[in-house]
Amino acid sequence: MIEILPFIAAPAVACLILSITMAYFGLHVLKREIIFIDLSMAQLAALGTTLAFAWDIPLDSPKSQFFSLSLIIAGAVFFSFVRFLIPKVPQEAVIGIIYVVSSALAILAVDQTPHGAEHIKELLNGSILWISWVGVLKLTGICFLVGVFHWIFQNRFQQISNHYREKLSKEQISWDFLFYLSLGLIVVVSVKSAGIFLIFSFLIIPATCGLIFSNVFFNQWIIGATVGALGSVLGITLSTILDLPTGSTLVAVLGMLFLISLSISQIRKN
């Protein structure tokens, strides 16, 4: 067990950072009832990476990051305005449309390229086990900056999330944009390593566990971050020892922790 520690150290730290950060965003997403926004934003970032792949641009290059960031910004602007332009249409429907269209465009972009299917599979499942310490530092820096920003304006974001369906105002457009953009920045730097499925799992599953056990936002965040961290350590360890796909193992372990949390909550009621 000790001999694998150097091998899993970087991915474990990356997953811990994602657990803490995504648990916070997940709580806001659940309160706003925009559950699949992360999938849609992650797919937009993946589309940017796929376009770079199709044009033989190195995936870790600034050009590739620029493609993903440009699509994330466009998505943030679109999601911010569309809620006010067509209020009768549920936002989840629009989010789903963007997700499926961007997924289709990604498939079309790599349809005629060598190893296109492998590229799409890697974007879905990720390769978190191979993240470098440089990648961890980049992820840490972005999460820190986003965290400071949300800490400064925590009351504003909290107020909007608590009353998201009750009232609409043009002032919220800019705050929604900042929320989507800050979430999107984290997605851009993590989607290649973590993959779309794992990012979505980190966003929703730990936050849901937090909601199960507490009604206080801070407590929900701590519980969610703890669940994500525990799932990360268990998932990475199991995938390494049993030689299983890391992303899928992490998602499965997080799902198991959700079922355990649900069972504990029902036992406590009885």
C-alpha positions as CSV (number, residue, x, y, z in Angstrom):
1,M,0.0,0.0,0.0
2,I,2.8,2.4,0.9
3,E,4.6,1.9,-2.4
4,I,1.6,3.3,-4.4
5,L,1.4,6.5,-2.4
6,P,3.8,8.5,-4.6
7,F,1.8,7.3,-7.7
8,I,-1.6,8.4,-6.4
9,A,-0.5,11.5,-4.5
10,A,-1.1,14.1,-7.3
11,P,-4.5,12.6,-8.5
12,A,-5.6,12.4,-4.8
13,V,-4.8,16.0,-4.2
14,A,-6.6,17.1,-7.4
15,C,-9.7,15.1,-6.4
16,L,-9.6,16.7,-2.9
17,I,-9.5,20.1,-4.4
18,L,-12.4,19.3,-6.7
19,S,-14.4,17.8,-3.8
20,I,-14.1,21.0,-1.8
21,T,-14.8,23.3,-4.7
22,M,-17.6,21.4,-6.5
23,A,-19.5,20.7,-3.2
24,Y,-19.9,24.4,-2.9
25,F,-21.0,24.9,-6.5
26,G,-23.2,21.8,-6.3
27,L,-25.3,23.3,-3.4
28,H,-26.0,26.4,-5.4
29,V,-26.8,24.3,-8.5
30,L,-29.3,22.2,-6.5
31,K,-30.9,25.3,-5.0
32,R,-31.3,26.8,-8.4
33,E,-32.6,23.5,-9.9
34,I,-30.2,23.7,-12.8
35,I,-28.9,20.2,-12.2
36,F,-27.3,19.5,-15.6
37,I,-25.6,22.9,-16.0
38,D,-22.2,21.3,-15.2
39,L,-22.7,18.6,-17.8
40,S,-23.5,21.3,-20.4
41,M,-20.6,23.5,-19.4
42,A,-18.2,20.5,-19.3
43,Q,-19.4,19.4,-22.8
44,L,-18.8,22.9,-24.1
45,A,-15.3,22.8,-22.7
46,A,-14.8,19.4,-24.2
47,L,-16.1,20.6,-27.6
48,G,-13.3,23.3,-27.5
49,T,-10.8,20.6,-26.7
50,T,-12.2,18.4,-29.5
51,L,-11.9,21.1,-32.1
52,A,-8.3,21.5,-31.1
53,F,-7.8,17.8,-31.4
54,A,-9.4,17.7,-34.9
55,W,-7.1,20.5,-36.0
56,D,-4.0,18.8,-34.6
57,I,-3.5,21.4,-31.9
58,P,-1.8,20.0,-28.8
59,L,-4.4,19.6,-26.1
60,D,-2.3,21.2,-23.4
61,S,-1.5,24.2,-25.5
62,P,-2.8,27.8,-24.9
63,K,-4.7,27.5,-28.2
64,S,-6.6,24.5,-27.0
65,Q,-7.4,26.2,-23.7
66,F,-8.5,29.3,-25.6
67,F,-11.0,27.3,-27.6
68,S,-12.5,25.8,-24.5
69,L,-12.6,29.1,-22.6
70,S,-14.2,30.9,-25.5
71,L,-17.1,28.4,-25.6
72,I,-17.4,28.5,-21.8
73,I,-17.8,32.3,-22.0
74,A,-20.3,32.0,-24.8
75,G,-22.2,29.5,-22.8
76,A,-22.2,31.6,-19.7
77,V,-23.5,34.6,-21.6
78,F,-26.2,32.5,-23.3
79,F,-27.4,30.8,-20.1
80,S,-27.5,34.1,-18.3
81,F,-29.7,35.8,-20.8
82,V,-32.0,33.0,-22.0
83,R,-33.7,32.7,-18.6
84,F,-35.0,36.2,-19.0
85,L,-35.6,36.0,-22.8
86,I,-37.9,32.9,-22.6
87,P,-39.0,32.7,-18.9
88,K,-41.8,30.2,-19.9
89,V,-39.3,27.6,-21.0
90,P,-37.7,25.6,-18.1
91,Q,-34.0,26.4,-17.9
92,E,-33.2,22.7,-17.7
93,A,-34.6,22.2,-21.2
94,V,-32.3,24.9,-22.6
95,I,-29.3,23.4,-20.7
96,G,-30.2,20.0,-22.2
97,I,-30.4,21.3,-25.7
98,I,-26.9,22.9,-25.4
99,Y,-25.5,19.7,-24.0
100,V,-26.9,17.4,-26.7
101,V,-26.0,19.8,-29.6
102,S,-22.4,20.4,-28.3
103,S,-22.0,16.6,-27.9
104,A,-23.2,16.0,-31.5
105,L,-20.8,18.7,-32.8
106,A,-17.9,17.1,-30.9
107,I,-18.7,13.7,-32.5
108,L,-18.9,15.4,-36.0
109,A,-15.6,17.2,-35.4
110,V,-13.7,13.9,-34.8
111,D,-15.7,11.6,-37.1
112,Q,-13.0,11.5,-39.8
113,T,-10.0,11.8,-37.6
114,P,-7.7,8.9,-36.4
115,H,-8.4,7.9,-32.8
116,G,-11.5,10.1,-32.6
117,A,-13.5,7.6,-30.7
118,E,-10.7,7.2,-28.2
119,H,-10.6,11.0,-27.7
120,I,-14.4,11.2,-27.0
121,K,-14.1,8.2,-24.6
122,E,-11.2,9.9,-22.7
123,L,-13.2,13.2,-22.4
124,L,-16.1,11.3,-20.9
125,N,-14.1,9.2,-18.5
126,G,-11.0,11.4,-18.0
127,S,-7.5,10.3,-17.0
128,I,-7.3,11.8,-13.5
129,L,-4.7,9.1,-12.5
130,W,-2.2,10.7,-14.9
131,I,-2.6,14.3,-13.8
132,S,0.8,16.0,-13.1
133,W,1.8,18.2,-10.2
134,V,1.8,21.1,-12.7
135,G,-1.8,20.3,-13.5
136,V,-2.6,20.1,-9.8
137,L,-1.0,23.6,-9.2
138,K,-3.0,25.0,-12.1
139,L,-6.2,23.6,-10.7
140,T,-5.4,24.8,-7.2
141,G,-4.7,28.4,-8.5
142,I,-8.0,28.6,-10.4
143,C,-10.0,27.2,-7.5
144,F,-8.3,29.5,-5.1
145,L,-9.1,32.6,-7.2
146,V,-12.7,31.5,-7.7
147,G,-13.0,30.7,-4.0
148,V,-11.9,34.1,-3.0
149,F,-14.3,35.8,-5.4
150,H,-17.2,33.7,-4.1
151,W,-16.2,34.3,-0.5
152,I,-16.2,38.1,-1.1
153,F,-19.7,38.0,-2.7
154,Q,-21.1,35.0,-0.8
155,N,-24.1,36.8,0.5
156,R,-25.1,37.9,-3.0
157,F,-24.8,34.5,-4.5
158,Q,-26.6,32.9,-1.6
159,Q,-29.5,35.4,-1.9
160,I,-29.9,34.7,-5.6
161,S,-29.8,30.9,-5.1
162,N,-32.3,31.0,-2.2
163,H,-34.8,33.0,-4.3
164,Y,-33.8,31.8,-7.8
165,R,-37.4,30.9,-8.9
166,E,-39.2,33.6,-7.1
167,K,-38.2,36.7,-8.9
168,L,-36.4,37.7,-12.1
169,S,-34.5,41.0,-12.6
170,K,-32.0,42.3,-15.1
171,E,-29.5,42.8,-12.4
172,Q,-29.3,39.0,-11.9
173,I,-28.0,38.6,-15.5
174,S,-24.6,39.8,-14.6
175,W,-24.5,37.7,-11.4
176,D,-25.7,34.6,-13.2
177,F,-22.9,35.2,-15.8
178,L,-20.3,35.4,-13.1
179,F,-21.6,32.2,-11.5
180,Y,-21.5,30.3,-14.8
181,L,-18.1,31.8,-15.8
182,S,-16.5,30.9,-12.4
183,L,-17.8,27.4,-12.6
184,G,-16.7,27.2,-16.2
185,L,-13.2,28.2,-15.4
186,I,-12.8,25.2,-13.1
187,V,-14.3,23.0,-15.7
188,V,-11.9,24.2,-18.4
189,V,-8.8,23.3,-16.3
190,S,-10.2,20.0,-15.1
191,V,-12.3,18.4,-17.9
192,K,-9.3,16.9,-19.7
193,S,-8.0,15.1,-16.6
194,A,-11.2,14.4,-14.7
195,G,-13.6,13.9,-17.5
196,I,-17.2,14.9,-17.9
197,F,-18.8,12.1,-15.9
198,L,-16.5,12.6,-12.8
199,I,-16.9,16.4,-12.8
200,F,-20.7,16.0,-12.8
201,S,-20.5,13.4,-10.0
202,F,-18.3,15.7,-7.9
203,L,-20.8,18.6,-8.4
204,I,-24.0,16.7,-7.6
205,I,-23.4,13.6,-5.4
206,P,-21.5,15.2,-2.5
207,A,-23.8,18.2,-2.4
208,T,-26.9,15.9,-2.4
209,C,-25.4,14.1,0.6
210,G,-24.9,17.4,2.4
211,L,-28.6,18.3,1.8
212,I,-29.7,14.9,3.2
213,F,-28.1,15.5,6.6
214,S,-28.4,19.3,7.2
215,N,-30.4,22.4,6.5
216,V,-27.5,24.8,7.1
217,F,-25.5,25.8,4.0
218,F,-22.1,25.7,5.7
219,N,-22.8,22.3,7.3
220,Q,-24.0,21.0,3.9
221,W,-20.8,22.1,2.3
222,I,-18.6,20.5,5.0
223,I,-20.5,17.2,4.7
224,G,-20.4,17.3,0.9
225,A,-16.7,18.1,0.8
226,T,-16.1,15.2,3.3
227,V,-18.1,12.8,1.2
228,G,-16.2,13.9,-1.9
229,A,-12.8,13.5,-0.2
230,L,-13.7,10.1,1.2
231,G,-14.9,8.9,-2.2
232,S,-11.8,10.3,-3.9
233,V,-9.4,8.4,-1.6
234,L,-11.4,5.2,-1.7
235,G,-11.9,5.4,-5.5
236,I,-8.3,6.1,-6.4
237,T,-7.0,3.4,-4.1
238,L,-9.4,0.8,-5.4
239,S,-8.7,1.7,-9.0
240,T,-5.0,1.4,-8.5
241,I,-5.0,-1.8,-6.5
242,L,-7.6,-3.5,-8.7
243,D,-6.4,-2.0,-12.0
244,L,-9.8,-0.4,-12.8
245,P,-10.6,2.7,-14.8
246,T,-10.1,5.5,-12.3
247,G,-12.9,7.9,-13.4
248,S,-15.5,5.2,-13.5
249,T,-14.4,3.8,-10.1
250,L,-14.6,7.2,-8.5
251,V,-18.1,7.7,-9.9
252,A,-19.2,4.3,-8.6
253,V,-17.7,4.9,-5.1
254,L,-19.4,8.3,-4.9
255,G,-22.7,6.6,-5.9
256,M,-22.2,4.0,-3.2
257,L,-21.6,6.8,-0.6
258,F,-24.8,8.4,-1.7
259,L,-26.8,5.2,-1.2
260,I,-25.1,4.8,2.2
261,S,-26.0,8.4,3.1
262,L,-29.6,7.8,2.1
263,S,-29.8,4.6,4.1
264,I,-28.4,6.3,7.2
265,S,-30.9,9.2,6.9
266,Q,-33.8,6.7,6.8
267,I,-32.4,4.7,9.8
268,R,-32.2,8.0,11.7
269,K,-35.8,8.8,10.9
270,N,-36.9,5.4,12.3
